[in-house]
Amino acid sequence: MMVLDDVNPSLLFFAIVPVVWCVKWSGMDMKAAAKESSKDEEPQQLEGGVLDIRRKCQIATGRVMDHRHDAVLRRKLGLDLDRTIFANVKSPVARYSLEQQLGWDAMWSDASISRIESLYGKVPQCPPIPQHLLRFMEQHCDFLVEHADGSFMDHLRFLHDFAHTWYTKDKPGAGSAPIVMLLHSIAGLGTNFFPMEASKLPQLEQLLSSSPGAFHHIAAFPSFLRLLKQRSFIRHLQTSPRTPAIKAVTLHRIIDNAPITFTSQQMWVALNYQLIHSIDFLPLTHLAYNSDHVACPKFGLHHPDSPFLSEYFELYHLLESKNKLFVDLKPIQFFLSSSNNNNNNN
């Protein structure tokens, strides 16, 4: 449930899978669809994650780029959604759409690899992932499932390092940003896969006692993700004249349905964390190949084939227009060409 003072509660009612909100936004009640690992399998060691060329470029430049002149896409052979975070998606139509979006491997030119590696080599080294958190993730959670692009730990390592590099140090939420992004999915994914059991929440909170506010944001990250997916929540914040008057937001955690309250400032921090998360799902190439299809005066740009990119544009535009963009994330660079790479990366 979210509460916005002095607004007619009959307005702006919206429901989806089955997140429900209105102006007095009603709560979330989702059953955990926990995935149990087979006891007969040999235990696997959780690695700290590696960064591919795309992720290195984003960390080095602080932006998403259209890499159509840097790489070509080749159909990925043997993509098995049942081995990924999307295993719980059962709709044949949804699975086909995911396969079309995710079933590609990037073939990078040697020149682009050399340029990006050089840029990444100039980035100050990020602190290592705390070993006590890695042990908890390995011993008490299931992060061995594959992500959309590489291993799950590749995804988490990238978000941790990007937040450390580009979250503005004097902005709210900066101190906890790397840890929140590392553990953002531990209390549930958007696909209803739960890497950690709800009974482990107190132990996780104790482990995070040295990072004020981190547990609060991690526990509610899946709830804010669902509000972002609804789209109407972000659009309401964008257009409502009462958005500056929001004092507190109350919603329910996905993992155990417990209520959790955010101040207005904490809400904006949570949305900045969502923005960082969203950049790891964007297309590699052709981000705006037809301006007639992607222009949207009210909410920025839309991509006809990528809901991830549309969500990103709306959230970025909201945070920028409300002066709540706490991440030094530059606008997407369209139509990147090898001839002007060096000039445009400044």
Order of alpha helices (4+ residues) and beta strands (2+ residues): beta-beta-beta-beta-alpha-beta-alpha-beta-alpha-alpha-alpha-alpha-alpha-alpha-alpha-beta-beta-alpha-alpha-beta-beta-alpha-alpha
